[in-house]
Amino acid sequence: MAMKKLLGLFFGIALFCTFCPLSLGQGNPTKQPKAAAAQTSTASSSPQSQSLSSADPNVSDRALFVDIGILRGLKKPAAAPPRSNASTTDSAFQKVLVLAPQADPSPAGSLPVWTFRVRSPRDGNYYSGTMVGTNPFQSPGTVNVPTVVVPLVIRTKEIVTGFDPKTGILSTVPGDNTVDPTVPDNTCLSAPNNVPETLVKESPIFTPTKFALGGTNVGTTEYNDAFQRANFWRALEDERNAYHVLLNPTFTAPVFLDVPDVYGVALTDGLVLGPPAFCAPVTILDINWFDTYLTGTVIPNLQSQGLVNPGIFPVFLVYNTVWASPANNLYTCCILGYHGITGFPLPTQTYSPSDFDTSGFFSDAKGNPLPGFHDSAILSHEVDEWMNDPYIVNPTPPWGHTGQVSGFCQASLEVGDPLTGTTLPPIIMPNGYTYNLQELAFFSWFFGGRSFGVHGWYSDNGTFTKDAGAPCH
């Protein structure tokens, strides 16, 4: 995009962009998973690793979290303060200024990223961050990010027989259970769409489909790419067709996880928690054990085979499997996916585990699966959060009391969290399967001012028609 055109764009924030990758490793831990909670005291295998805890009330700013106890009516929710209706949408417009690009935005063997610096009308402060792709405000182009999808076959050794409604503790007996996303499941699915891995391959996450948002065609492409184009629609102008952030997926052979008995349980009876019934089995893993094993064993093994490096985005696919801390406490469940970063001496390897859920474990009172926590909705949440904050270093003015951020505030560019549970209209793909995708918040919702997004919206299905308002308290 020509500089002359950029200086003619008037929006409600001042944005300073450069292709320079953000410096990493300055004050960051060696492993920084998105689900990390700094105040938790759970032990980990490395003094440089942060531990994870779904029991932490701030876990919502680190992962896709659903309180299953509240969802199924097993405990009462805490009262949440009302969300402010204040908005900075009508702030005085400012010019968009762009610094000269560098010739090579990202070093070899790293993700293609661009950095931004923005003054937010929401609080008047400056914020910097890094996103995957090329800079949409100057010379926008196409990037293809090598993406490796690794199916995880998970065997647990404890079967749930009941639970204590006062404490949430699950009672168990010894018993093996295995979930494998690469084999047909004729219980929760039906032929010909009965292999979870195949459904993921053919989903809008990895297979192009036409996206018309509010009647505007943003392209026949992958969902994450369609979202980014809509995210910066008004900034791209006639460069829209040139701008793409595409995944280049390959699916590896499955990796087998033999979970120690204290770190995983299986719910094999769909009525073990009472009605409504769900499609069993559902597996719950201890997230601290899982993430430590993933970053300490699985990812290094994949790196040694040449399958993963900091320039490749690995997605770890699980099926009807969620995380808690500990695994036998229902009231710390459930994390359905997260994205993180690991590596030594600098944390530069991004990754994301995600559930493809068809169990109906997350359903309404009549047992109807909630679309926002079903099939590819979870992947859409995590992949786009990774794309907009790959290194988990993108701060924003505080926001909250929306989506999964209920009763508290967070200050990070996590595009899924403000609209967790809210979906786009379902999409029927050529395989005949109906997929769900989560609605996502635009850049302008977080930082304020007049929106760069399609239709002047602040989210990609128009749920947000103004920004996040005054900083959350």
ABEGO torsion letter per residue (X at the ends): XBAAAAAABBBABBBBBBABBBBBGBGBBABBBAABBAABABBBABAABBBBBAABAAAAAABBBBBAAAAAGABBBBBBBBBBABBAAABBBBBBBBBBBBABABBBGBBBBBBBBBBBAAAGBBBBBBBBEBBAABGBBBBBBBBBBBBBBBBBABBBAEBBAAAGBBBBBBEBBBBBAABBBAAABBOABABAAAAAAABAAABBBBBBBGGBBAEBBBAAAAAAAAAAAAAAEAAAAABBBBBBBBBBBBBBBBBBAAABBBBABAAAAEOBBBBOBBBBBBAAAAAAAAAAAAAAAAAAAGABBAABBBBBBBBGBBBBOBAABAAAOBBAEBBBBBEOABBABBBBBBBBBAAGABBBAAGBBBAAABEAAAAAAAAAAAAABAAGABBBBBBEGBEABBGBBBBBBBAAAAABGBBBBBBBBAAGBBBBBBBBBBAAAAAEEBBABBGGBABAAGABABBAEBBBX
